[in-house]
Amino acid sequence: MVLSFSKRPGCWERQLQRKCNNPLFLHQGRNITQHQVDEAKRKDQNENVLFQHNFHKLLSEVAALKAEVDVEVILALKSRIDRLYEECASLGGDFSEEKEGLRKLNELIMQAIWASGGMKDTKAREAFEKEIEIRALHFTLLEYQLVAHIVRPKSPIAEEEMAATLLSEEEMPLLAAMAFFSREQQENLCQQASRLLNQLKNTGHELSETWKKLEAMNTFLGHE
């Protein structure tokens, strides 16, 4: 049976798409049904609606801000913008306008923090400038769907599925995702991926291209 997946799936549907008939997932539910796909689509759509509500609520609150705003209020808004951007990046469909709007809001918030007078100290300015660079890189990496799905507070990717999920992706998003794990987690993922591929090899699955991805993961860690 050929399953009907969306052209721009959300995170829950996309994980089912990764797993569907994929030997890397062994017995972790790779026999996906259309009913599961439809349920995932509904879950993704509900998240889209909730995001739109929170996004427009944020815009209304920003528009209603007074000329003089406490730094604490500005920082709270910055935190909400960051969370909404991460959420937006993991949604299905086209949310490019909303992401652009959130990026612009983030820039305005950064400017407001800079203008608040709290950046007189050299070290504080340097730390702030470094944070701007980090946030810009973070937003860039979130363009990889895999990264956006991993960093979600409620990720569709179960811990026991992480190695198989990484190996199911192209090399660039795989390596981008690796950067979000601690060194210990990276080591564990490489070990899990190696065991998985050896297990599959013993059952007749060569998966030569996937072995190259494991090699890339090890190279990322500086292993030979």
N, C-alpha and C positions, 0 to 999 in steps of 0.2 A: 504494500500500500504506500503510495506517495503522499507524504504529509504536506499540508499547506502552511508554510511559514510566511511571516510578514517580510516585506522588502527591507523595512527598518525596524527590526524587532527590539523590544525593550529587554531589560536584563533577565527577566524570568524566562521569557520565550527564547532568548539567545542561548541560555545555558542548556535548555532542552535541545536546541539545534546543534550545539557542540556535542552533546552526548549521543544523539540519534545514530544508531548503527555504528558507533565508534568503538573499535576494539580496545582503545586505551582505557575505557571506563569499566572494562571487565564485567562485573556483575552489578554495577552501580546504576541500574535502571536505564540501560541504553536502548531498550526496546520501547521506544516512545510511541504513544498513541495520539490520534488527532484530538481526542478529548483532553489529554494533558496539555497539548498545545493551545487549545481554545481557552482552557482555564488560565494558562499563563498569560495569554493575550488580555484576558479580562483583568487579571491582576496588574499587568502593566498599564492598562488603560486607566484603572482606578488611581494609580500612582501619578499618571499624567494630569488627571483632573485635580488631585491634591496639590501637585506642584504649581499648577496654574493659579490656584486659589492663594497659595502662600506667596507666589511671585507678585501678584497684583496687590496683595495686602502690603508687601514690603514697599512697592512703588508708592502706594498711597501714604504710607507712614513717612517715607523720605520726602515726598512732596509737601507734607504738612509740617516739616521741621522748621523751627524758628532760626533766625540768623545766628544766634548765639546758642551753641549746643555743648553740653558737658562732654568731656573726653570719654567718660564711661559709656554714654549713649552711643557715641561714634564707634567705639570698640565693639559694643554689642551688635551694632548694625553690620560691622565688618565680619563678625563671626557668622551672622545669619547669611550674608552674601556668599561667604565661602561654602557654607553647608548647602545652600541652594544651588550653587554652581556645580558642586560635586553630584548632587541629586539630578540636576538637569542633564549632565553629561551621560548619565546611565539610562535615560529614558528612551523609549522607542519613538519613531517619527522624527520630524524636523523641528528642532528647537534652536536653530542657529540665531534667530533674532533675540530670543530670550537670553542666550549665552552672551551675545554681544552686549545686551543691556546690562547684564550682571557685571561684565568686565568693565564697562564704563562707570557703573556705580562703584565698583571697587577702586577705580582710579580716583574718583571724586572723594571717596572716604579717605584714601591715602593722602590726598592733598589737604583734606580737612585736618587730619592728624598732624601733618607737617606744619600747617598754619596755626595749630593750637598753642604753639609756644613751648611744647614739651621736648623739642629737639635741639635745645641750645647746647647740650653737652656733646662733645665730639664722638664719644663712644656710643651715645644714644642714636646719633645721626647715622653712624656706620652700621649699627645693628638694624636700624629701620631700613636703610638702603639695601642691606643684605636680605631682609625679609621681603622686600619688593621683588628682588631677583628670584627668590625661592618661590614666591607665589606665582610669578610669571611662568616659571618652569613647571610648577604644579599644574597650572591651567593648561599648558601645552601638552603635558603627558596625559591629561584627562581626555584628550582627543582620541586616544586609543580606547576603544570600547572596553577592552579587557581590563584596563587600569580602572576605569570608572566603575566597573562591576565589582572589582576587588575591594576598593576603598569604601564602598557603601557600608553604613552601620549595619544594615540587614542585607548581606550579600547573598545572591542566589547560589554562590559557589561554596559548597560545603568543604570543610577542612580536608576531609578524606578524598575529595575530588580535585584538589588544587593542582597536584602534579600532573594529572591527566589533562586538566583544563589548560595549563600552560603549554604542554606538549601539543595540544590541538590547535594552537594559534600560530600565526606567522612569526618569524624570528624577531622583528622589530617590536611588536606589541608585547611579546614574551619578555624581552630584555627590559622594556620600559616597566613592565609589571614587577620584575625582579627587584628593581630599585626601591620598591615600597616595603620590602621585607627586611627584617634585621639580618645581620650576618648569620646568626644561628639558624634562623628560618630558611635562609638561602641554602645553607649547607644541608639542612634536612630535606628541602625540596629536591635538591640534586640527587641525594641518596634515594629518595622515594622514586624519582623518575628513572634512575638507573635500575632499581629493583623491578619496577614495572616493565621496562623494556626488555630486561633479561627474562622475566617471566613470560612475556609474550613471544619472545624469540624461541623459547623452549616449547611453545605450542604451535610453532610454525609461522608466526607473524614477524617478518623481517623488518618492515617499517624503516627502511634505510634513511628516508628524509627526516623521520622523527629522531633518529639517532644523532643527526646533525644538529638538531635543536638542543639535545642534551649536551652536545659538545659546546654549543654556544653558551649554555647555562654555566658550564664548568669554566669556560674562558672568562665569563663575566666575573667569576669569583677568583680568577687568577690561577686556576688549576691547569695543569698540562692535560 
